[in-house]
Amino acid sequence: MQQDKWILVTGSSTGIGRAAVEALSTGGFKVYASARNPGDLESLSRLKNVVPVQLDVTDETQIASAVAFVRKQNTGLFGLLNNAGIVAAGPLMDLNINDLRTQFEVNLFGLHAVTRGFFPFLLASRGRIVMMSSDSGFFATPFVGAYCASKFALEGYSDSLRRELNGFGVDVVLIQPGRVKTPIWDKGAPFLNRFPGSMFEKTAVALGKHAIQRGKTRGLEASVLGKVIEHAFFVKKPKIRYLVSRNNFRYTLIKLLSDRRVDRMVQAEITALTK
Ligand SMILES: NC(=O)c1ccc[n+]([C@@H]2O[C@H](COP(=O)([O-])OP(=O)(O)OC[C@H]3O[C@@H](n4cnc5c(N)ncnc54)[C@H](OP(=O)(O)O)[C@@H]3O)[C@@H](O)[C@H]2O)c1
């Protein structure tokens, strides 16, 4: 049992975050489940061993309030799950600088601000930071370039942080899910129609529709991720990276093949989808 171990989860309203809160709180941890909207906080408050906390990761005032709230509870904090994330999809040459900023505000800058805010608790507990990365953190696919860039950045950020904290007892672990059935796919759908007349429109829409359909029908259940996250907090010596997908072999291959070979593989998939 982990009675005295508290974990703060960002982006707990839906999907993987919600599943993580459920797995952690039934697995013996106590959870500060953070979300943006009052309705989600109310729903989270009904779970046993869960204390809801309002937190938009891009809002420094809310981060400071959340840190003060946890300090006041006097529970300490063993873990931080940086899960909140968004996808700003679209052809890179059609995305403006604000699209990229929006993407990075949540997936990297907000994550950094939250991590810094809660770091004193994690240092005191010799605790653990678990980062929600993605297969997009090592395999960059077309038309989600901003998202891939943010997850590649998160991978580098996390490796640096782990190596900086090595010796202070705070570990940094990355979860790399493939497709998971969550609302993120529906949130990405409006991007399909955002670039009418773009030279990439036909290809981007075909790939986008295919990815959304695959994600919604063949993605892993979010509860599978919940279990992996609980494991990553529970075990004494976690792995540094957990790749969680239906097809780890494809990813192993991608890592082994030359970049040119992977380019040709991706191009063949594009051709098959657009012919
Ligand atoms: N689903 C997949 O296939 C997949 C694969 C690999 C990695 N991931 C990663 O898994 C994480 C969770 O995604 P999901 O699939 O579970 O999607 P999701 O259901 O859309 O969850 C995203 C969560 O992030 C929250 N969020 C967004 N912007 C926020 C902000 N500014 N401040 C605080 N919270 C914010 C959302 O809150 P609201 O409800 O308030 O918007 C929601 O709770 C993301 O980091 C994503 O990149 C997902």
The ligand as a Tripos MOL2 file, in Angstrom:
@<TRIPOS>MOLECULE
LIG
   48    52     1     0     0
SMALL
NO_CHARGES

@<TRIPOS>ATOM
      1 N1         -4.7410    9.5660  -27.1060 N.am      1 LIG1
      2 C1         -3.5990    9.2000  -27.6800 C.2       1 LIG1
      3 O1         -3.6110    8.4390  -28.6620 O.2       1 LIG1
      4 C2         -2.2810    9.6860  -27.1310 C.ar      1 LIG1
      5 C3         -1.1130    9.0890  -27.6380 C.ar      1 LIG1
      6 C4          0.1240    9.5320  -27.1650 C.ar      1 LIG1
      7 C5          0.1980   10.5260  -26.1970 C.ar      1 LIG1
      8 N2         -0.9560   11.0820  -25.7170 N.ar      1 LIG1
      9 C6         -0.8210   12.1420  -24.7020 C.3       1 LIG1
     10 O2         -1.6060   11.8320  -23.5780 O.3       1 LIG1
     11 C7         -1.9450   13.0400  -22.8880 C.3       1 LIG1
     12 C8         -3.4230   13.0170  -22.5650 C.3       1 LIG1
     13 O3         -4.1460   13.0270  -23.7680 O.3       1 LIG1
     14 P1         -5.5070   12.2000  -23.9800 P.3       1 LIG1
     15 O4         -5.3190   11.3570  -25.1630 O.co2     1 LIG1
     16 O5         -5.9660   11.6010  -22.7240 O.co2     1 LIG1
     17 O6         -6.4680   13.3810  -24.4650 O.3       1 LIG1
     18 P2         -7.6260   14.1880  -23.7430 P.3       1 LIG1
     19 O7         -8.6880   13.2630  -23.2540 O.co2     1 LIG1
     20 O8         -7.9810   15.2560  -24.6930 O.co2     1 LIG1
     21 O9         -6.9110   14.8000  -22.4520 O.3       1 LIG1
     22 C9         -6.1240   15.9400  -22.4950 C.3       1 LIG1
     23 C10        -6.1480   16.5500  -21.1250 C.3       1 LIG1
     24 O10        -5.2970   17.6950  -21.1240 O.3       1 LIG1
     25 C11        -6.0430   18.7600  -20.5610 C.3       1 LIG1
     26 N3         -5.5680   20.0670  -20.9630 N.ar      1 LIG1
     27 C12        -5.5060   20.6230  -22.1930 C.ar      1 LIG1
     28 N4         -5.0240   21.8780  -22.1190 N.ar      1 LIG1
     29 C13        -4.7940   22.1090  -20.7940 C.ar      1 LIG1
     30 C14        -4.3080   23.2080  -20.0650 C.ar      1 LIG1
     31 N5         -3.9710   24.3760  -20.6600 N.pl3     1 LIG1
     32 N6         -4.1770   23.0880  -18.7240 N.ar      1 LIG1
     33 C15        -4.5300   21.9440  -18.0930 C.ar      1 LIG1
     34 N7         -5.0240   20.8740  -18.7220 N.ar      1 LIG1
     35 C16        -5.1430   20.9680  -20.0640 C.ar      1 LIG1
     36 C17        -7.4740   18.5230  -20.9930 C.3       1 LIG1
     37 O11        -8.3440   19.2860  -20.1900 O.3       1 LIG1
     38 P3         -9.7470   19.8750  -20.7350 P.3       1 LIG1
     39 O12       -10.7200   18.7420  -20.6800 O.co2     1 LIG1
     40 O13       -10.0530   20.9810  -19.7930 O.co2     1 LIG1
     41 O14        -9.4960   20.3620  -22.1410 O.co2     1 LIG1
     42 C18        -7.5660   17.0160  -20.7290 C.3       1 LIG1
     43 O15        -7.7550   16.7670  -19.3740 O.3       1 LIG1
     44 C19        -1.5080   14.1870  -23.7900 C.3       1 LIG1
     45 O16        -0.2810   14.7160  -23.3260 O.3       1 LIG1
     46 C20        -1.3100   13.5060  -25.1410 C.3       1 LIG1
     47 O17        -0.3620   14.1770  -25.9490 O.3       1 LIG1
     48 C21        -2.1870   10.6900  -26.1720 C.ar      1 LIG1
@<TRIPOS>BOND
     1     1     2 1
     2     2     3 2
     3     2     4 1
     4     4     5 ar
     5     4    48 ar
     6     5     6 ar
     7     6     7 ar
     8     7     8 ar
     9     8     9 1
    10     8    48 ar
    11     9    10 1
    12     9    46 1
    13    10    11 1
    14    11    12 1
    15    11    44 1
    16    12    13 1
    17    13    14 1
    18    14    15 2
    19    14    16 1
    20    14    17 1
    21    17    18 1
    22    18    19 2
    23    18    20 1
    24    18    21 1
    25    21    22 1
    26    22    23 1
    27    23    24 1
    28    23    42 1
    29    24    25 1
    30    25    26 1
    31    25    36 1
    32    26    27 ar
    33    26    35 ar
    34    27    28 ar
    35    28    29 ar
    36    29    30 ar
    37    29    35 ar
    38    30    31 1
    39    30    32 ar
    40    32    33 ar
    41    33    34 ar
    42    34    35 ar
    43    36    37 1
    44    36    42 1
    45    37    38 1
    46    38    39 2
    47    38    40 1
    48    38    41 1
    49    42    43 1
    50    44    45 1
    51    44    46 1
    52    46    47 1
@<TRIPOS>SUBSTRUCTURE
     1 LIG1         1 GROUP 0 **** ****
